[in-house]
């Protein structure tokens, strides 16, 4: 940039020089005529030409912009003003004998260079084609099929089509940028053809989809298009009859998981639609042919089951979901869309999108999900990923059998259905859901994260503002088109994506294999460890094969809580009274009640201090009165407590009298002086120390639970706010809610820190060791959700220690052994998931190449499928079929070349024997029997053999 700044003046001088004619010789560059005032703005040459030469040079460039030198500067002019006429018809170089000018000699062409008024003649000879056909054969798209007076060039339509995919710019913005390029002053207003451009683009999108899906080659024609037939399919998913066999009867049950279908479900409440137009006025051009479900049957289904009441969520994390179900729909025909996508490759599924009328209701989502699934009836296993899967799967088959049309009902007795919560969302669920619906701990899913819909929403949300104001049909057509482009971009990049993933998987598997080996070696140091490892292995294999077995990922040690400890201490007091060994110095308050009540007072101080700090400088009289009343109440409670405290702890009177005076007389700042506060300065009853220890341990555990709960709630609220709320009012209310959760989290953090400080002091006098491994120092950086792994992933298992705490048993050895068992199960699962990921990626690579081969064959067959009368039409059909087949073969060759060294890569880190050994240990149900995979891992590293193995048997 520094070099350019130095030359900036010269750049500016050249810009200004182009405003003039540029040289002293101003004759026509072709004929030499001295009267040469014209220069073309779009030609590469900046030479001057006379009128006749300018027309001759632009016979095949009729949409260039020209300027005329006059009055000492260049004026805008048009080729129409110079006398250029555009002649249509099939006349080669000959003139038409019977030209027919456009009506009123007024024709407008929209082009990349701008919006042009041109002089255009149709051919009106006896054998001439219709006017719209004449335009189409010159790559001009007519605004209407009867007496067109406006057209758009194929170039501008292709340009905007791609631009809308990449920039998500609206047709309004694009059209008016063309209008400003034609006239940016408003002196000579351009004829408004915006509505015409919208209509042309709507038809263009539909025709391009039909063409790319081969509908132009079908003898039955466009009207024979089936539902979902315009969708771009995922080559890596199991497409039965295309890249995998229709019949899996020859597939071993041990290999069925390799043919699993992974579906991710989600709703998007940004893709709203107002009550604009209706299905009668704007029915759309694609009747369920693409990604949206067929609208008529979908709405009939919703109408028939409109009275069904949806049960509320029983999972703590779904407050936001319940809010979505009751959110306002005033003025909206659709509050959002529900969608089903390929969970491993982020691609939209045919008939897997539908409008939501009021929130994320099961009646909507069930229809959408099983519409998408209806084309995969042969799938042996279907893995559903849904952020509310823990609730959605309840009573699912009852809803399916009683509400869904028969053609959408799957055979769930022959297909295994598994339900998961996406990895990012699962952090906001209750602990039971985090274990039972986790991708991380379930076999046969690899490293699938289930978050594919979110990546797609990030792309499509940019057009939410423009589609919100569209009619129903136009909106569906636009979204269908964008979904199709998203899928095609995914197809084109699958080679690089799968290569990157398998490189990462091979490296990660190696790292986690070593981590598992180190952990197991440390466990095997003792005979008990060897026996435990054998037992744990049997338990985890049994659970992986049958989820009704005890879940080995769940802790079996119950965390100690304050209410439980208080009950235990009261029971001990009761026992002391019965035995006559009670040392209570007060008739109503025992030592345990004294300490537990003191902890309550300490928490009340903490809350009052925080609430007073939150009072604004201009608090109302009512707020000040409430704060003062709470302060007075706390003062009276503290005075009553301290009167009893001196009975059990006489030294506190002397410490309060001789110690430093407090800086504040407020009750929230009063020092309660627990045994842990004074044990370093004076003698204290060991029983009181022991009682406070038990209560502080429970208090620390309670505070950790509160922190976890607040973190989950904050995470879900922020997620809901980001995804679903727009507008200052809604965001302000949501922010206040988040701030309230933040304040409670700060209180819980302070509560834990105080409890731990007390434990540090008490441990020195009670000789307690090892407790600080479970109750570590809680930093603010630790207060993050499970999904936030410090820039890493679950695969590395580096997360905040608070999520790894399982409570403290009365016998530490038992608690530690339980924690060790859970950690071993998770370490083993991480390594196994990476191993499965490698296997799935290899199978997906094979499927991609097989799918391209199938598609190429289909296009070869389509090229000669339709019989037409004219040879030029037949040639076009043949040429397009060959071009599409060549594209698939080129993609296949490109991907094969990318993947040619994958086998060598795996050999570099010595995976072969280890993977085969691990598969044998993993379980009898996971024995490898795919010969190509065996060759791959045992030394087949050359490109030729790798490509040979990729051919689907």
N, C-alpha and C positions, 0 to 999 in steps of 0.2 A: 504493500500500500504506500510505503514511503517513496518508492520510485515513481508511482503514478502521481502522487502529489506534486512531485518535481516537474512532471510533464503535463499537469492538469490544464494549464493555459493553452497548450498546443492542441489538446483534445477539444477544448471549447472552441478554439479558432476553426478547427475542421468542421465541427458541427455547424457553425455559422456560415462557413464557406459553402456548404451544401444548400443554403437558402438562396444562393445565387446560381447562375448558369455554369460557373465553375471554370470557364476558360474564355479566352478572347475570341476564338473562332466559333460562331454560333450558327453555322449552316447545318442542314439536315445531314445526319451521319450516314444515311443510305444514298439519297439521290443528290445531295449537295445543294438543294434549294435553300436560298438565303432566308426564306420565311419558315423557320423551324422553331416554333414556340413551345412544343410539347415535350414533356419528359414523364416517363412512367415511374411511379413510386415503388412498384413491386418487382420490376425487372432488375436483373443484376447490373445492367448497364445504366449509367447516369447520363448518357448522351441525349442530345436533342434531335427531334424528328419533326418532319412536316406532317400535316393532317393525313394525307393519303398513305404515307409510309407507316404511320402509327397504326392506322386501321389494318393495313396488310400484315404488320407484325403481330397483331393481336387477334387474328381470326380464331386461333385456338387458345387464346388467353383473354377471353372477353370480360373477365371479372377483375382485371387489374385496375388500379386507381391511377389516373393521370392528372397532371397539372399543366396549366398554361401560363407562359410568361407574358405578363401584361401589366402596364403601369409601374414597371420597375420591380415587380415581385411575382411569385408564382401564385396563381389562383387555382382553386379546386375545379376540376372539370370531370366529365364522364365520357366514356367511349360512346355512349348513346348520343351525346351531344355532337360528337365528331361524325356520327353517321354509321357506326358499326351496328350490324344486325346479326343476331344469333339465329341460324337456320337449323331446325330439327328435322329428323327423318333420316332414312337410310339411303343417302345419295352419294356417298363417298365424296369425291371431289367435285361432283356435278351440282349445278344449281337446281333447286326445286322449281318445277314448272308451275306449281299451283300453291304458293305459300299463303298461309293464313295468319295474319298478325294476331297476337293476343288481344283480348277484348280491350278496346280503347287504347291500344298500343301501350298498355300499362302492365308491366310485369316486374315483379320484385324477386330478386334472388338473394338469399342469406348465405354468406360465405365467410370463411375465416378472416378475409381481409376487411369485411364490413357488410353492410346491407346496400345492395346495388339496385338501382332502377335501370332496366335494360330494354332494348328493342328486340323482341323475340318473335319469330315466325314458326308456326307449326306447319308440318307438311299436310296438305289437304288433298293429296292425290287419291285416286280411286282405291289403291291397295295400301294406303297408309294405315299405320297402327293408330290406336286411340291416343289422344293427347297425353294422358298420364304415362302411357308406355313410352312415348317418344322422349319424355323428360327422363324417365328412369334409365333409358338406354344411353343417356348422356350423363349419367350419375347425378341427376337432379331429382330430388324427392318432392313430388307435387303436394300441395296443401290439400287438394281434393281430387277426386277421380273424375269430376265433371267440371269442365271449363276452368281449369286451374289458372290462377293469376299470381300465385306465389309458389316458390320452390326453395328448397335448401340443398346445398351441395352435399354430396356424400362426405366430402372432406370436413365440413363444419360439423356434421352430425357425428362422425367418428371422433373428431377432436373434442367436442363437448361430452360425448359418451365416456371417453376415457378420463377426461378432466373431472367429471362428476364422481367417478369412482375414486380418484386419487385425492382430489381436494375437497370433495363433498360440496362444491359450489352449486348454487341453485340456478335453474334456467333463467330466472329473472335477472340475476347478477350477470350471467354470461351474455344474455341477449342485449342488455343495456350497455355492456362493455363494447359489443360490436357496434351498437348505435353511436356511442361516443367516438369510436374509431372512425366512423363515417363522417360525423360532424360533432365536434366537441365544444361548439360555441352556442348552439341552439338557434343560430341565425337561419339555417335552412333545415328545419325539423325533418327527421326521417319518418317515413310512413310506418305506423305501428303495426308490426306483425307478430307481437309477442304471443298472443293467444294461438296464432297459427303455428308458431314454433313449438309451443307446448304440445299441440296435437300431433305434429310431425314426429317429435321425439318419442311420444307415447307409442306411436305405430312402429317407429324405428327399433325401439327396444324389443318390442314383441317379435318383430320379424327376425331380428338378429338371434333371439333365443330359439325361435323355430328352426332357423337355418342351421345353427350350431348343433342342435339336437337331432338333425337328420330328418325333420318333418317334411322338408321339401323333396326328399327322395322317396317318400312313402306313396305308393299308388293310391292309397285310400284318401290322401290329402290331409290338410290341416285339421279338418273337423274330426278326424279319427284319432286325434291326440288323446292319450290316456293321462289320468291323474299322475302327477309327479314325473312325467316323461321329459320335461324340459330341465330338470334338475341336473347339476353336475355332480356325479357320484364320486365317492371317496375311493381311490384305487387301493388304499392300504387296508381298508376294512374288508371283512369277509362278504363279498358280493356273490351270493350263491348262484352257480351256473355261469359265472363270469371268471372269477379268479380262484374260486374253490368249487369242489363238486357239489351238485344239488343234494346228493345222497352221501351222508357221512357214515354209512353203515360199515365201511371198511376201516374207519378210524377207531383206534383203540380208545377205550374210556379214559385211559391215562393221558391221552393227548387232546381230549375235547376242549380243555381250557384254552388251547392255542387257537381255537375257532370262536372264542367268545366275542360277543358284540358289546362294545362299550358306548353307552348312551348317556349324555349329560343333559339335564333338564333345568330350565331357569326361566324366569319372567323378567321383562324389562318394562319399567313404568315410565321411561322417558319417551317411548314411542307411542305417545297418545294420538288421538284423533278427535277433533271437535265434531259437533253435529253440523257437518258441511255436506250438502247434497245427500244422495241415498243410493242404494244399490240399483234402483230402477233407472235413475238418470245417469249413474256412473257405475255400470256393472263390472268394468274391467275387461281386459282382453284375454286374460289367462284364468280359466275356470278350474282352479286346482291343479293346473298343469305343472306348476313349479313347486315352490316351497310352502306356500300357504295351503291350508286345508280347503276343500271345496266349500264355499261359503254357504250355499243354500242348505245342504244337509247339516252343516255345523250349527247354523242358527236354529234349524228345526230341532236338533238334539237339545240345545240349550233351552229352547222354549218348552219342550216336553218335561224338562227336569228343573224348571226355574224355582220350584218351591222347596227343593231339597236343602236342608240346613247342614252347613259344614261344621263339624266338630272343632272345638278350639284346641290349640296346641297344648300338650302337657309338658313340653320341653321348655326350660327356662329361657332359652335363647330366642324364642319365637314371638316375643312381644312385637317386634318390628313386623313380622309376618302377619300377625293378627291386626296390626294397625293398617297394613296394606289392604287387607280384606274389607276393612270398613272405611277406607279413605273416600273422600268425596268424589263423585263422578258427575257433578253438576256441569252441564254444558259439554260433556264428553260422550262421544259414541263409543270410544275405546279408551280405557285407562292405561293400556299397554299391550304387549304381546307376550305370549308364552312360546317357548321354542325348545326343540330337541336337536342336539348336535352330536357329531361323532366326538366322543370324549378324548380320544387319543390323538386326533388329527385336526380338531377344531373346524370341521366342515359341517355345514347345514345339511339336514336330511330332507329328502322329498316329502312333502305334506307334513312337515314338522314344525310349522309356525301357524299360530292362530291368534286372533284378537281376544283380549280380555275385557269384559264389560264392566266388571267391578272387582278389582283385586285378583289375587291368585287363587281362584277357587278350584277345588278338585274336579268339579264337573267340566270345567274348561280344560284343565291340564290333562285329565285322563284321556279325553277325546284326542287331543293333540299328540300325546305320547304314543298311543296305540295306533293312530293313523300313520305315524312315521314308522312304527314297528311292523306294520302289516306287510311290508315288502321283505321282511327278514324272517319269514315263518320257519325257515329251516335252521335258524341259529340254535345250537345246543345249549348255550349259556348266554344270558343277557345280564349285563352289569349296569344297573341304573345309578347315576350320580345326581343327587338333588339336594339342595341346601336344607330342605325340610323332609328328607327321606325318612327320618325317624318317625315322622307323623304320617306322611303320605302313604307309606306302605301298609299302615293299619287298615284293615277292612278293604284293601284294594281289590281283591278278587271278588268280594261281594258287590262292590260298586261296578266292576267290569261286567259281571254276569247279569246284573239287573238293569244297568243303565246304558251300556254301550251297544251300538248296533252289532249284529251277529258277525258281520264281516270284519269287524275290528277286534273281536275277542280272540286272544291268543290261546294256544293249547298249553296252559301252564303246568300240565301234568307231564309233558314230554320235554319242556324247556325249563332249565333251572334259572330262576331269577334271583339276583343278589342286589342288595340295596346299600348304597354308600352315601356319605356326606362329603362334599369336596374338601380338600385339605385345608384351604384357607378359611372356609366357613366353619369347619368342625371345632375350631378353637372357641367359638361362642356357644357351644352346646354343653349340656351337662356331662359329667364324667362318664356316665354309662353309655351315652351316645358316642363319646370320643373313643370308646373301646369297641363297641359293637358295630359301628358303622364306619370304621376307619379303613382307608385304602392301605395304610401302612402295615397293618397286622393281618390282613386277609390274604390267603394264598391265591395265586392265579391271576393277579392283576398287574404285576410289574410295578413300574413307577408312575402309573396313571394318577393324575392329581384331581381330575374331575372338574377343573376350573375353566374348561374350554369355552363355555358360553360367555364368560366375562371378557375374554379376549375378543370375541366377536362383537360384543356390545360396545367395546371401546371404539371399534371401527364404525359401526353403524349409527352410533348416537349423534354423530356430527350432522346427520340429515334429519334429526328429530324435529327441529324447528320448522323445516319446510314441509315435511310430510304431515305435520299436525294440522295444517290448514287444507289438506287435499280431500277430495271425495274418496269414498271407500275403494272403488275399483282402481283409480289412479294410484292411490297409496300402496295398495297390494302389488300392483305392477312394478312400481318404483322399488319397493323393498325386495321383491323377487329378483329384480335385475341386479341389485347390489349384492344380494346373497349369492347369486350365481357368479358374479365377478370375484367375490371373496373366495368361493370354492375353487375357481380356476387358478387364482394366485396360489392357493395352497397346493394344488396339484403340481403346478410348475416348479414349486420350491421343495417338493417332497424329497428330491435327491439330496439336497444339502441338509435338510432338516433331519432326515433319518441317519445320515452319515454323522452329523454332529451328535445326535443322541446316542448312537452306538459307541462312539468314541468316549463320551462322558460315562456311559454305562460300564464299559470295560474298565476304565480307570477307577470308577467308584466301587465296582465289585471287588477289584483287587484290594483297595483300601479297607473295605469293610470285612473282607475275608481275613485280613491280617488282624483287624480289631477283634473279630470274633475268636480267632485262634488265641490271641493274647489273653482275652477274658477267660476262655475255657481253661487255658494252662494255669492261670492263677487259681481258678476254682478247684482244679484237680490236685492242688498241693496237699490236700487232706483227704482221708478216706471218706469223710462225710461229704466233701465236695464232689468226689467221684460218684457216690451214690445219689446225691442230689441231682447232679447233671443227668444221670440216667432217668431219674423220675421226671424231671422237667421235660426232657425230650419226649418221653412217652405222653405226657400231658399235652404238650403243644401240638404234637402230631395228631393226637386224638381229637383235639378241638378243631384243627384245620380240616379234618375230614368230616366232622360232625359238630356243628355249632351249638348243639344242645348240651354238649359236655361242658364241664367247668372251664371258664375262660382263664387261661393262664396269665393274661395281661392285666388282670384285675388284682389289686392288692387284697390280701386276706387278713390284714391287720387293721383293725378299726382305730382311727385317730382318737386320741383322748380330747374331750371337750370340757369347757368350764362347767356346764350343768352336770355332766357325769362325775367330775371330780367333787363338786359340791355335794352331790348325793352320796358319794362314797365317804366323804368326811362326816356328813351328818349321821350316816349309818354307824361310823366309827364312834361318834359321840354317844349314840344310843347304846352301843355295845359297852362303852366305858361306864355309862350310868348303871347298866345292868350288873356289871362286874364290880361296881363300887370303886373304880379306879379313876373316876372323873376328877379333873383338876380345875373345873370351871369356876371362875371367881365372880361370875354374874349369873343371876337366876335365869335370864333369857338369852344371853349372848355368850356362846361358847367361843373358844379361840378360833375355830374354823370359820364361824359366822363373822367374827371380827375381821379376819383377813379378807374374806370374800366380799363383805360389805365395803371394806376399804377399797377394793379393786373397782367396785361400782362407783364409789365416790370419785376415784381417780379418773374414770372414764367420763363421768358427768363434768368434772373440771375441764377435761380435754374438749368436750363438745361445747361447753359454755364459752371457753376461750376462743374457739374457732368461730362460733356464731357472733360473738361480740366483735371479733376482728372483721367480720363481713358486713357489719352495719355501716351504712354510708355516713358521710359527714352530716347529711341533712336527713337523718332518720326521723320518721314520724313519731308523734307522741305515743301512739299505740305500740310501735316497735320498741321504743325506749322503756315503756311501762312493762312490757312482757319480759325484756331483758333484765330489768331490775327485780321483777318478781322471781324470776328463776335464780338470780344471784342470792336473794334473801333466803329462798328455800334451801339452796345449797349450803348457805352459811349455817342455818339451823341444823341441818343434817350433820355437817362436819363437827359442830360443837357437841352434839349428842354422841357422836362416834369417839371423839377425843376423850370424853369423860370416861368411857369404858376402856379406851386404849391404855390409859395409865394404870389400870388394874393389872393388865397382862404384861405391860412394858413400862415399868416405873421410870426407867431412865430417860424416857422421851421428855418428861417434864423438865429435867435438868438440861437436856440438850436444847430444848426450845428457849429456856431462860438464858443460857450462857452462849448459845450459838449466835451467828450473825443474824441481824434483823432482816426480814424479807423486804425487798424493794417495793412490794405492793401489798396493800391490805385487802385486796380483792379475794373473795373465797376461792376463785379458780386458780389463784397463785399460792394458796396455803400449802405448806409442806406437810404431807400426811405422815411421813417417817415410818415406812414399813420396816420389818426386820431386815430386809436386804439393804435398806438405807443406813442402818445404824450398826450392823454386825461387824463392820471394820473398825468401829470406834469404841464399842462397849459390848459387854456380855449380853447374849440374847438366848432365850429359851430354844433349845434345839428342835422342840416340837413345833414351835412357831416357824422356824426356818424351814422345816420339812413341809409344813402345811403351805407356806407361801410358794415353795418350790413346785409342789403339785399343781397349785392354782396358776402359777405363772407359766408352766409348761402348757397347760390347757389353754390359757389365755393366748399364748403365742400361736398355738395351732388354730384357735378360733380366728385370730387376726389374719393369719395366712389364708384361711378359707374365705374370709371377707374380702381380702385383696383379690383373690382369684375370681370371686363372683363379680366384684366391681370392674375388674379388668375385662372379663367376658362381656359384661353389660355395656361398658364404654366402647369396646370394639364393635359390638353389634349396632349400637346407636350411630356411631360414626359411619359405619358401612351403609346403614339405611339412609342416613342423611345425604351421603355422597351420591347414592344411586337414585333416590326417589324424590328428594325434596328440591324444589326450585322456587325462587322468590324470596324476598327479604323477610317477609313475615314468618313463613314456615321455617326458614333457616334460623331466624332469631330465637323462636321458641325451642327449636331442637338444640341450639347452642346452649340455652339456659339449662336444659335437661342434662346435657353432657357436662356442663360445669358443676351441676349438683352431684353427679356421679364422681367427678374428679375430687370434690371436697370430701366425700365419704371415703374415697380411696386414700386421701391424705390422712384422715383420721385413723383408718385401719393401719396405715403404715406407721404412724406415731405410736399406736397401741402396741404393735409388734416390737418396735424398737425399745419401748419402755420395758416390756416384758423381758426381752432378751438382756437388757442391761441389768435387770434384777437377777436374772439367772446367772450371769457372769459373776456377780458378787456372791450369790448363794453357793455356786459350785465350789468355790474355794473353801467354804466352811463345811460343806457336806461331802467333799471329795467325789464330786460327780465328774466323770470324764466321758468323752465321746458324744455327748449330747449336741455339741456345736456342729457336728457333721450334718445333722438333720435340721437344725435351726441356725442357719448361717446369718451373717450380717446381710440385712436387706437394703440394697441400694436402690435408688430411684431407677437406675438402668435395668433393674430386675423386674420392674413393674410393667411387663409387656406380655401380650397374649402368646399362647403356644405357637400360633402361626408365624409370629415374628421371631425369626431365628438369627437375628444379627447379620443379615445379608446372606445367610446360608440356608440350607433346606433341611427338611426332616431327615433326609438321608444321612446327614452328618450328625444329627442329634445334639447339636449345640443349642440349647435353649435355656431360658431362665431356670435356675435351680428350684424355684417355687413350684414348678409343675412336676418335679421329680420327687417331691416329699410325700411320703405315704403314711405319715404319722409315727408315733412312738409307742411301741409295745411296752407292757410292764416288764418284759424280758427283752432286753436290747438285742440279744443274739437272734431271737425269733424275728424281731422287726427287721434287723439287718439282712437276715437270710431271705425274708420275703421281698425286700427291696432288690436284693441281688438276683432273685429268681425273675422278677419282672424285668429288670434291666437286661438279663441274659436273653429272655424271650424277645425283647425289642431289638437287641443287637443282632440276634439270629434272624429276626424278621427283616431287618434292614438289608442284611447281606442277601437273603433269599429274594427279596423284591428286586434287587439289582440283577440278580441272576435271571429271574423271570423276565426282566426288562430286555436283557440281551436276547433271550429266546423269542420274545414277542417281536422285537425289531427285526430279527432275521426272517421270521415268517412274514412280517409285513413287507419287507423288501422283495421277497419272492412274489407276494400277492400283487405288488405294484407292477412288476414286470409282466406278470401273467395278465393283469387287467389291461395294460397297454397293448399286449398282443391280441387280446380279445377285441378291444376297440378298433384296432387297425383292421382286423379281419371283418368286423361289422361294416366299416366304411368301404372296404373293397367290395363287399356284397351290395351295399347301398348304391354304389356308383352305377350299377347296371340293373338295379331293381325296378326302376320306373321306366316305362316305355312312353316316349313322346314322339310327336309327328315331325318336328323340325330338328334338323341335325345340329343347329347351333344350340338349341336347348339341351339336347342329349350331351353335347360336348361340355356344356357348363356343369351338368350333373356329374359327368365323369371326372372333370377337372377338380371340382370341389371335393368329391369323395376321395380322389387320390391325394389331394393336399392334406386333408384331415388324417388320412392313414399315414402319410409321411410324417406328420407332426408327432403322432403317437410313437412311431418307430424311432424318430429322432430323440424324443424324450427317453425312450427305453435305452437307446444306445448311450445317451449322455449319462443316465443314472448308472448303467452298468459300468461305465468307465470310472465314475466317481467311487463306486463301491468295490472296484477290482482289488483293492489292497486291504479290505476289511479283515480278511483271514490272516494276513501277515501282521496286522495291527494287534489282533488278539494274541498271536504267538509271541509278540515282543514282551508282553508282561506275563507270559507263562500261565495262561489261563487253562489250557487244555485239560490236563489230568485233574487239576483241582476242581474244575466245574463238573466233570463226569463223576468224581468222587463225591462231591457235595450232593449231586442229584441222587446218588445211591443212598446217602445218609438221610436225605430230606424226608422221604417216605416211600413206601412201596408204590404209592399212587403217582409218583413223579419220575419213574424210570425213563430215561431218554431212549427213544426208539426211532427217531428220524435219522436215517442214514446220512443225509446231506449234512445235518447239523453235527453228527459224529465226525465226519470227514473234516468239517470246517474247524472243529476245535482240536483235532489231533494231527494237524500239520498241513492241511490243504490250503496253501496260502497263495498260490499263483493265480493270476487273473483268469486264466482260461477255465480252470477247474471250478473256481468260485462262480463264474457265470453259468457254467454247466449245472452246478448244484441249484442255482436260482430258478431253473426251469421247473415249473410246477408239475409234479408227477401225477 
